[in-house]
Amino acid sequence: EMLRVANKGVISFINLGHYKARMQLFFGGRMPRTKTLPYHWYDTPNIHLATIYDFRELCAEKNIDITHEIPLSGSDNNTLASLWANLLASTCIFVIKKA
């Protein structure tokens, strides 16, 4: 929807594929609650929960180019998050444009 009115857009979201969220879901069997996702699944202001892989796939399906991807680990060192974004980035920022 953003690219309907603009040539570029910036999107950020909490990565549900982050290892801490995965561990909570695997070991606890419940939707995760983390520092970046502190709400219960039924009371979240987030409209859609997704992983970085999910967002990349959506962009490919919708013919949207990702020009910049900035994975953030929640600490000062984002080097590892850059290498394994879907597993180690708690949040990610994307710059997108019409293909």
C-alpha positions in Angstrom: 0.0 0.0 0.0 2.9 2.3 0.8 4.3 2.0 -2.7 1.0 2.9 -4.2 1.6 6.5 -3.3 5.4 6.6 -3.1 8.4 5.3 -5.1 10.2 4.1 -1.9 9.2 3.1 1.6 10.8 2.2 4.9 9.4 -0.7 6.9 10.5 -2.2 10.2 9.1 -5.0 12.2 9.9 -7.5 15.0 11.3 -10.7 13.6 9.3 -13.7 14.9 12.1 -15.9 13.6 14.6 -14.6 16.2 16.0 -17.5 18.2 14.6 -16.4 21.5 11.1 -16.3 20.1 11.6 -19.7 18.5 12.8 -21.2 21.8 9.8 -19.9 23.7 7.4 -21.3 21.1 9.3 -24.7 20.9 9.8 -25.2 24.6 6.8 -23.4 26.0 4.3 -24.2 23.2 3.0 -20.6 23.3 3.4 -17.5 21.2 6.5 -15.8 22.4 6.8 -12.7 24.5 10.2 -10.9 24.3 11.7 -7.5 25.0 10.7 -6.4 21.5 7.4 -8.2 21.6 6.1 -7.8 25.1 2.4 -8.3 24.4 0.2 -11.3 24.5 -0.7 -12.6 21.0 -4.3 -11.5 21.4 -3.5 -8.0 22.7 -0.7 -6.9 20.3 -0.7 -3.6 18.5 1.3 -5.5 15.7 -1.1 -6.1 12.8 1.0 -9.0 11.3 3.7 -11.1 12.9 6.3 -12.4 10.5 9.9 -13.5 10.0 12.5 -11.9 7.8 12.1 -14.8 5.4 8.4 -14.2 5.2 8.8 -10.5 4.4 11.4 -11.3 1.7 9.1 -13.8 0.1 6.2 -11.3 0.2 8.3 -8.7 -1.6 9.2 -11.2 -4.3 5.6 -12.2 -4.8 4.5 -8.6 -5.0 7.3 -7.6 -7.3 8.9 -5.2 -4.7 12.7 -4.7 -4.6 14.4 -4.6 -1.2 17.2 -1.9 -1.7 18.5 -2.0 1.9 18.1 -4.5 4.7 19.3 -3.6 8.2 19.0 -6.4 10.7 19.3 -5.4 14.4 20.2 -7.7 17.2 19.1 -5.5 20.1 22.7 -5.0 21.2 25.5 -2.7 20.0 27.0 -5.5 17.9 24.9 -6.3 14.8 27.6 -8.2 12.9 26.2 -11.7 13.6 22.7 -10.4 13.0 23.8 -9.3 9.5 25.2 -12.8 8.8 22.1 -14.8 10.0 19.4 -12.2 10.0 16.3 -14.5 10.3 17.8 -16.3 13.4 19.7 -13.5 15.2 18.0 -10.2 14.3 15.3 -9.3 16.8 14.2 -6.5 14.5 14.9 -5.5 10.9 14.5 -2.4 8.8 13.9 -2.6 5.1 14.0 0.1 2.4 11.8 -1.0 -0.5 10.9 0.3 -3.9 8.7 -0.5 -6.9 10.4 -3.1 -9.1 
